[in-house]
Amino acid sequence: MASPLSQVIWDDDAIPFFAVDVENWKPGKRQVIDAKTPGFPVRSLEDLPEGDYRVQAVLNRYERFTLEDGRMLLAAA
């Protein structure tokens, strides 16, 4: 079976996924995914039908670049 991340598509048939943006995450600090965490295509974990689910955590690291015009750009590290 393919990993959940590779199954993410942007239509109503998408597998449910939830995301948290973190910045300046410190060691020992917990990041929580709960009913308040936004999801797609369902908006909340509370809206998931009862069943068995696989969970995959993905952490993308970004570098911050300042452009000549002062704008900030985040790019995958």
MOPAC internal coordinates of N, CA, C and O (Angstrom, degrees):
PM7 1SCF
backbone

  N    0.0000 0     0.00 0     0.00 0    0    0    0
  C    1.4518 1     0.00 0     0.00 0    1    0    0
  C    1.5338 1   108.39 1     0.00 0    2    1    0
  O    1.2310 1   120.22 1   -41.96 1    3    2    1
  N    1.3152 1   117.18 1   138.04 1    3    2    1
  C    1.4644 1   121.79 1  -179.66 1    5    3    2
  C    1.5285 1   110.56 1   -69.28 1    6    5    3
  O    1.2310 1   121.03 1   -25.90 1    7    6    5
  N    1.3278 1   115.63 1   154.10 1    7    6    5
  C    1.4637 1   119.26 1   179.31 1    9    7    6
  C    1.5177 1   109.41 1   -65.55 1   10    9    7
  O    1.2310 1   119.59 1   -30.88 1   11   10    9
  N    1.3390 1   118.38 1   149.12 1   11   10    9
  C    1.4643 1   120.66 1   179.61 1   13   11   10
  C    1.5277 1   112.97 1   -55.25 1   14   13   11
  O    1.2310 1   119.83 1   142.19 1   15   14   13
  N    1.3302 1   117.94 1   -37.81 1   15   14   13
  C    1.4596 1   120.50 1  -177.94 1   17   15   14
  C    1.5259 1   111.40 1   -60.86 1   18   17   15
  O    1.2310 1   120.17 1   142.90 1   19   18   17
  N    1.3317 1   117.28 1   -37.10 1   19   18   17
  C    1.4627 1   119.77 1  -178.82 1   21   19   18
  C    1.5255 1   112.07 1   -75.33 1   22   21   19
  O    1.2310 1   119.75 1   171.00 1   23   22   21
  N    1.3366 1   118.09 1    -9.00 1   23   22   21
  C    1.4594 1   122.02 1  -179.75 1   25   23   22
  C    1.5281 1   113.17 1   -96.96 1   26   25   23
  O    1.2310 1   119.84 1   179.72 1   27   26   25
  N    1.3225 1   117.91 1    -0.28 1   27   26   25
  C    1.4607 1   120.72 1  -178.07 1   29   27   26
  C    1.5185 1   109.73 1   -71.33 1   30   29   27
  O    1.2310 1   121.25 1   -57.26 1   31   30   29
  N    1.3264 1   115.22 1   122.74 1   31   30   29
  C    1.4565 1   122.53 1   174.82 1   33   31   30
  C    1.5261 1   106.77 1  -131.88 1   34   33   31
  O    1.2310 1   120.04 1   -17.48 1   35   34   33
  N    1.3190 1   117.52 1   162.52 1   35   34   33
  C    1.4679 1   121.02 1  -173.60 1   37   35   34
  C    1.5246 1   111.88 1  -106.04 1   38   37   35
  O    1.2310 1   120.00 1  -125.28 1   39   38   37
  N    1.3235 1   117.61 1    54.72 1   39   38   37
  C    1.4569 1   120.16 1   172.67 1   41   39   38
  C    1.5217 1   108.73 1  -140.01 1   42   41   39
  O    1.2310 1   120.78 1     2.13 1   43   42   41
  N    1.3165 1   116.11 1  -177.87 1   43   42   41
  C    1.4634 1   119.98 1  -174.91 1   45   43   42
  C    1.5248 1   113.50 1   -68.51 1   46   45   43
  O    1.2310 1   119.77 1   166.72 1   47   46   45
  N    1.3464 1   118.04 1   -13.28 1   47   46   45
  C    1.4635 1   121.56 1   178.08 1   49   47   46
  C    1.5357 1   111.86 1   -92.08 1   50   49   47
  O    1.2310 1   119.91 1  -171.89 1   51   50   49
  N    1.3212 1   117.79 1     8.11 1   51   50   49
  C    1.4671 1   121.60 1  -177.15 1   53   51   50
  C    1.5255 1   110.54 1   -64.39 1   54   53   51
  O    1.2310 1   121.46 1   -31.34 1   55   54   53
  N    1.3297 1   114.82 1   148.66 1   55   54   53
  C    1.4583 1   117.76 1   170.01 1   57   55   54
  C    1.5245 1   106.55 1   -69.34 1   58   57   55
  O    1.2310 1   119.20 1   -33.43 1   59   58   57
  N    1.3236 1   119.13 1   146.57 1   59   58   57
  C    1.4576 1   120.66 1  -179.84 1   61   59   58
  C    1.5296 1   110.77 1   -64.07 1   62   61   59
  O    1.2310 1   121.01 1   -43.81 1   63   62   61
  N    1.3379 1   115.68 1   136.19 1   63   62   61
  C    1.4558 1   119.41 1   172.36 1   65   63   62
  C    1.5186 1   109.67 1  -143.19 1   66   65   63
  O    1.2310 1   121.37 1   -26.11 1   67   66   65
  N    1.3204 1   114.99 1   153.89 1   67   66   65
  C    1.4586 1   123.53 1  -175.39 1   69   67   66
  C    1.5207 1   107.59 1  -134.42 1   70   69   67
  O    1.2310 1   120.72 1   -31.62 1   71   70   69
  N    1.3264 1   116.24 1   148.38 1   71   70   69
  C    1.4588 1   119.02 1  -175.05 1   73   71   70
  C    1.5204 1   111.54 1  -142.74 1   74   73   71
  O    1.2310 1   121.75 1   -31.03 1   75   74   73
  N    1.3307 1   114.26 1   148.97 1   75   74   73
  C    1.4620 1   122.19 1   175.41 1   77   75   74
  C    1.5260 1   107.06 1  -130.38 1   78   77   75
  O    1.2310 1   120.23 1   -53.76 1   79   78   77
  N    1.3261 1   117.16 1   126.24 1   79   78   77
  C    1.4581 1   121.34 1   172.96 1   81   79   78
  C    1.5176 1   107.85 1   -87.88 1   82   81   79
  O    1.2310 1   120.66 1   -48.97 1   83   82   81
  N    1.3149 1   116.33 1   131.03 1   83   82   81
  C    1.4614 1   120.54 1   178.09 1   85   83   82
  C    1.5216 1   108.65 1  -127.08 1   86   85   83
  O    1.2310 1   121.07 1   -37.89 1   87   86   85
  N    1.3080 1   115.56 1   142.11 1   87   86   85
  C    1.4506 1   121.14 1   176.14 1   89   87   86
  C    1.5173 1   106.95 1  -137.45 1   90   89   87
  O    1.2310 1   120.85 1   -39.94 1   91   90   89
  N    1.3210 1   115.97 1   140.06 1   91   90   89
  C    1.4711 1   121.58 1  -177.90 1   93   91   90
  C    1.5278 1   111.45 1    59.08 1   94   93   91
  O    1.2310 1   121.06 1  -139.51 1   95   94   93
  N    1.3127 1   115.59 1    40.49 1   95   94   93
  C    1.4612 1   121.44 1  -179.89 1   97   95   94
  C    1.5222 1   108.71 1   -68.55 1   98   97   95
  O    1.2310 1   120.30 1   -54.90 1   99   98   97
  N    1.2973 1   117.03 1   125.10 1   99   98   97
  C    1.4621 1   122.94 1  -177.16 1  101   99   98
  C    1.5266 1   110.82 1   -98.35 1  102  101   99
  O    1.2310 1   120.10 1   -32.42 1  103  102  101
  N    1.3295 1   117.41 1   147.58 1  103  102  101
  C    1.4715 1   120.57 1   176.35 1  105  103  102
  C    1.5265 1   110.44 1   -56.02 1  106  105  103
  O    1.2310 1   121.03 1   -42.92 1  107  106  105
  N    1.3203 1   115.63 1   137.08 1  107  106  105
  C    1.4551 1   121.31 1   178.31 1  109  107  106
  C    1.5192 1   113.91 1    87.39 1  110  109  107
  O    1.2310 1   119.63 1   167.39 1  111  110  109
  N    1.3427 1   118.30 1   -12.61 1  111  110  109
  C    1.4609 1   120.66 1   178.94 1  113  111  110
  C    1.5252 1   108.57 1   -84.87 1  114  113  111
  O    1.2310 1   120.44 1   -48.89 1  115  114  113
  N    1.3199 1   116.77 1   131.11 1  115  114  113
  C    1.4544 1   121.56 1  -179.41 1  117  115  114
  C    1.5273 1   110.93 1   -85.17 1  118  117  115
  O    1.2310 1   121.53 1   -34.89 1  119  118  117
  N    1.3037 1   114.69 1   145.11 1  119  118  117
  C    1.4550 1   121.55 1   170.10 1  121  119  118
  C    1.5288 1   105.86 1  -113.17 1  122  121  119
  O    1.2310 1   120.55 1   -50.15 1  123  122  121
  N    1.3133 1   116.56 1   129.85 1  123  122  121
  C    1.4591 1   121.26 1  -172.37 1  125  123  122
  C    1.5260 1   110.33 1  -112.77 1  126  125  123
  O    1.2310 1   121.28 1   -44.93 1  127  126  125
  N    1.3149 1   115.16 1   135.07 1  127  126  125
  C    1.4576 1   121.57 1   169.86 1  129  127  126
  C    1.5252 1   105.40 1  -111.64 1  130  129  127
  O    1.2310 1   121.30 1   -65.25 1  131  130  129
  N    1.3359 1   115.11 1   114.75 1  131  130  129
  C    1.4623 1   120.67 1  -177.32 1  133  131  130
  C    1.5188 1   109.66 1  -140.48 1  134  133  131
  O    1.2310 1   120.06 1    15.23 1  135  134  133
  N    1.3253 1   117.49 1  -164.77 1  135  134  133
  C    1.4626 1   121.88 1  -176.02 1  137  135  134
  C    1.5275 1   112.65 1   -61.62 1  138  137  135
  O    1.2310 1   119.64 1   159.38 1  139  138  137
  N    1.3363 1   118.30 1   -20.62 1  139  138  137
  C    1.4649 1   121.22 1   179.52 1  141  139  138
  C    1.5275 1   112.55 1   -86.42 1  142  141  139
  O    1.2310 1   119.86 1   170.15 1  143  142  141
  N    1.3253 1   117.86 1    -9.85 1  143  142  141
  C    1.4608 1   122.20 1  -179.57 1  145  143  142
  C    1.5209 1   109.86 1   -75.36 1  146  145  143
  O    1.2310 1   119.88 1   -52.79 1  147  146  145
  N    1.3489 1   117.83 1   127.21 1  147  146  145
  C    1.4680 1   119.09 1  -179.36 1  149  147  146
  C    1.5200 1   112.09 1   -67.41 1  150  149  147
  O    1.2310 1   120.98 1   -36.95 1  151  150  149
  N    1.3221 1   115.74 1   143.05 1  151  150  149
  C    1.4513 1   121.16 1   179.98 1  153  151  150
  C    1.5142 1   111.82 1  -134.62 1  154  153  151
  O    1.2310 1   121.29 1    -6.70 1  155  154  153
  N    1.3202 1   115.14 1   173.30 1  155  154  153
  C    1.4566 1   122.52 1   176.52 1  157  155  154
  C    1.5197 1   108.03 1  -148.89 1  158  157  155
  O    1.2310 1   117.58 1   -40.55 1  159  158  157
  N    1.2982 1   122.21 1   139.45 1  159  158  157
  C    1.4461 1   128.28 1    -3.87 1  161  159  158
  C    1.5276 1   113.56 1   -78.51 1  162  161  159
  O    1.2310 1   119.53 1   168.02 1  163  162  161
  N    1.3273 1   118.49 1   -11.98 1  163  162  161
  C    1.4711 1   119.82 1   172.89 1  165  163  162
  C    1.5244 1   108.36 1   -89.55 1  166  165  163
  O    1.2310 1   120.21 1   -34.45 1  167  166  165
  N    1.3051 1   117.21 1   145.55 1  167  166  165
  C    1.4626 1   121.07 1  -173.30 1  169  167  166
  C    1.5194 1   113.75 1   -82.23 1  170  169  167
  O    1.2310 1   119.64 1   157.62 1  171  170  169
  N    1.3248 1   118.30 1   -22.38 1  171  170  169
  C    1.4587 1   121.09 1  -175.19 1  173  171  170
  C    1.5204 1   110.36 1  -145.30 1  174  173  171
  O    1.2310 1   120.66 1   -28.03 1  175  174  173
  N    1.3178 1   116.35 1   151.97 1  175  174  173
  C    1.4632 1   120.31 1   173.99 1  177  175  174
  C    1.5267 1   110.75 1   -58.79 1  178  177  175
  O    1.2310 1   120.49 1   151.59 1  179  178  177
  N    1.3237 1   116.67 1   -28.41 1  179  178  177
  C    1.4672 1   120.24 1   178.60 1  181  179  178
  C    1.5271 1   111.74 1   -64.74 1  182  181  179
  O    1.2310 1   119.82 1   158.21 1  183  182  181
  N    1.3407 1   117.94 1   -21.79 1  183  182  181
  C    1.4559 1   122.16 1  -177.97 1  185  183  182
  C    1.5323 1   113.52 1   -89.02 1  186  185  183
  O    1.2310 1   120.16 1   176.20 1  187  186  185
  N    1.3332 1   117.31 1    -3.80 1  187  186  185
  C    1.4705 1   119.93 1   178.42 1  189  187  186
  C    1.5255 1   109.81 1   -71.94 1  190  189  187
  O    1.2310 1   120.27 1   -45.03 1  191  190  189
  N    1.3239 1   117.08 1   134.97 1  191  190  189
  C    1.4615 1   118.75 1   174.55 1  193  191  190
  C    1.5265 1   110.06 1   -64.30 1  194  193  191
  O    1.2310 1   120.82 1   -26.97 1  195  194  193
  N    1.3082 1   116.03 1   153.03 1  195  194  193
  C    1.4550 1   120.53 1   177.37 1  197  195  194
  C    1.5234 1   109.22 1   -61.35 1  198  197  195
  O    1.2310 1   120.47 1   -39.73 1  199  198  197
  N    1.3270 1   116.71 1   140.27 1  199  198  197
  C    1.4571 1   120.19 1   179.54 1  201  199  198
  C    1.5142 1   110.94 1   164.63 1  202  201  199
  O    1.2310 1   121.06 1     6.42 1  203  202  201
  N    1.3181 1   115.57 1  -173.58 1  203  202  201
  C    1.4613 1   122.35 1   177.77 1  205  203  202
  C    1.5238 1   108.21 1   -99.79 1  206  205  203
  O    1.2310 1   120.68 1   -44.84 1  207  206  205
  N    1.3262 1   116.31 1   135.16 1  207  206  205
  C    1.4554 1   121.81 1  -178.39 1  209  207  206
  C    1.5197 1   110.16 1  -132.02 1  210  209  207
  O    1.2310 1   120.47 1   -30.55 1  211  210  209
  N    1.3326 1   116.71 1   149.45 1  211  210  209
  C    1.4659 1   122.78 1   170.54 1  213  211  210
  C    1.5112 1   106.85 1   -96.68 1  214  213  211
  O    1.2310 1   120.84 1   -33.15 1  215  214  213
  N    1.3139 1   116.00 1   146.85 1  215  214  213
  C    1.4611 1   121.51 1  -179.92 1  217  215  214
  C    1.5162 1   108.77 1  -122.05 1  218  217  215
  O    1.2310 1   120.79 1   -42.96 1  219  218  217
  N    1.3252 1   116.09 1   137.04 1  219  218  217
  C    1.4601 1   121.42 1   176.66 1  221  219  218
  C    1.5243 1   107.45 1  -133.39 1  222  221  219
  O    1.2310 1   120.38 1   -56.60 1  223  222  221
  N    1.3133 1   116.88 1   123.40 1  223  222  221
  C    1.4625 1   121.53 1   175.63 1  225  223  222
  C    1.5232 1   108.81 1   -94.45 1  226  225  223
  O    1.2310 1   120.69 1   -44.57 1  227  226  225
  N    1.3231 1   116.28 1   135.43 1  227  226  225
  C    1.4606 1   121.88 1  -179.93 1  229  227  226
  C    1.5186 1   107.90 1  -130.76 1  230  229  227
  O    1.2310 1   120.68 1   -49.57 1  231  230  229
  N    1.3145 1   116.31 1   130.43 1  231  230  229
  C    1.4583 1   121.56 1   177.70 1  233  231  230
  C    1.5168 1   108.23 1  -118.03 1  234  233  231
  O    1.2310 1   120.51 1   -61.85 1  235  234  233
  N    1.3194 1   116.63 1   118.15 1  235  234  233
  C    1.4647 1   122.01 1   175.58 1  237  235  234
  C    1.5155 1   108.00 1  -103.18 1  238  237  235
  O    1.2310 1   120.38 1   -55.00 1  239  238  237
  N    1.3171 1   116.89 1   125.00 1  239  238  237
  C    1.4601 1   121.33 1   176.35 1  241  239  238
  C    1.5143 1   108.96 1   -94.80 1  242  241  239
  O    1.2310 1   121.05 1   -41.89 1  243  242  241
  N    1.3202 1   115.59 1   138.11 1  243  242  241
  C    1.4595 1   121.61 1  -179.52 1  245  243  242
  C    1.5178 1   110.31 1  -123.50 1  246  245  243
  O    1.2310 1   120.94 1   -31.55 1  247  246  245
  N    1.3224 1   115.81 1   148.45 1  247  246  245
  C    1.4568 1   122.14 1   171.59 1  249  247  246
  C    1.5053 1   108.39 1  -105.13 1  250  249  247
  O    1.2310 1   120.58 1   -35.11 1  251  250  249
  N    1.3246 1   116.49 1   144.89 1  251  250  249
  C    1.4598 1   121.80 1   179.95 1  253  251  250
  C    1.5304 1   108.77 1   -98.94 1  254  253  251
  O    1.2310 1   120.93 1   -51.07 1  255  254  253
  N    1.3184 1   115.82 1   128.93 1  255  254  253
  C    1.4612 1   122.15 1   177.52 1  257  255  254
  C    1.5220 1   108.56 1  -120.47 1  258  257  255
  O    1.2310 1   120.53 1   -40.32 1  259  258  257
  N    1.3198 1   116.59 1   139.68 1  259  258  257
  C    1.4593 1   121.33 1   174.39 1  261  259  258
  C    1.5217 1   108.39 1  -102.71 1  262  261  259
  O    1.2310 1   120.90 1   -58.73 1  263  262  261
  N    1.3240 1   115.88 1   121.27 1  263  262  261
  C    1.4559 1   121.21 1   179.98 1  265  263  262
  C    1.5289 1   109.85 1   -78.93 1  266  265  263
  O    1.2310 1   120.58 1   -16.65 1  267  266  265
  N    1.3148 1   116.51 1   163.35 1  267  266  265
  C    1.4740 1   120.85 1  -178.27 1  269  267  266
  C    1.5222 1   112.63 1   -57.22 1  270  269  267
  O    1.2310 1   120.68 1   149.17 1  271  270  269
  N    1.3541 1   116.30 1   -30.83 1  271  270  269
  C    1.4608 1   118.93 1  -178.74 1  273  271  270
  C    1.5305 1   112.45 1   -86.29 1  274  273  271
  O    1.2310 1   120.09 1  -173.28 1  275  274  273
  N    1.3399 1   117.43 1     6.72 1  275  274  273
  C    1.4649 1   122.19 1   176.21 1  277  275  274
  C    1.5109 1   114.69 1    93.20 1  278  277  275
  O    1.2310 1   119.89 1   169.75 1  279  278  277
  N    1.3258 1   117.81 1   -10.25 1  279  278  277
  C    1.4617 1   119.54 1   178.79 1  281  279  278
  C    1.5287 1   109.61 1   -70.27 1  282  281  279
  O    1.2310 1   121.32 1   -28.84 1  283  282  281
  N    1.3427 1   115.08 1   151.16 1  283  282  281
  C    1.4568 1   121.09 1   178.20 1  285  283  282
  C    1.5268 1   109.03 1  -101.83 1  286  285  283
  O    1.2310 1   120.90 1   -37.93 1  287  286  285
  N    1.3126 1   115.88 1   142.07 1  287  286  285
  C    1.4547 1   122.32 1   179.10 1  289  287  286
  C    1.5107 1   107.89 1  -129.43 1  290  289  287
  O    1.2310 1   120.76 1   -48.43 1  291  290  289
  N    1.3376 1   116.15 1   131.57 1  291  290  289
  C    1.4590 1   120.96 1   173.20 1  293  291  290
  C    1.5260 1   107.62 1  -103.88 1  294  293  291
  O    1.2310 1   120.58 1   -50.60 1  295  294  293
  N    1.3269 1   116.50 1   129.40 1  295  294  293
  C    1.4590 1   121.52 1  -179.42 1  297  295  294
  C    1.5214 1   108.57 1  -130.37 1  298  297  295
  O    1.2310 1   120.69 1   -35.52 1  299  298  297
  N    1.3263 1   116.29 1   144.48 1  299  298  297
  C    1.4596 1   120.87 1   178.90 1  301  299  298
  C    1.5282 1   109.70 1   -56.86 1  302  301  299
  O    1.2310 1   121.56 1   -46.10 1  303  302  301
  N    1.3189 1   114.62 1   133.90 1  303  302  301
  C    1.4626 1   120.41 1  -179.13 1  305  303  302
  C    1.5057 1   111.30 1   -79.47 1  306  305  303
  O    1.2310 1   120.10 1   180.00 1  307  306  305

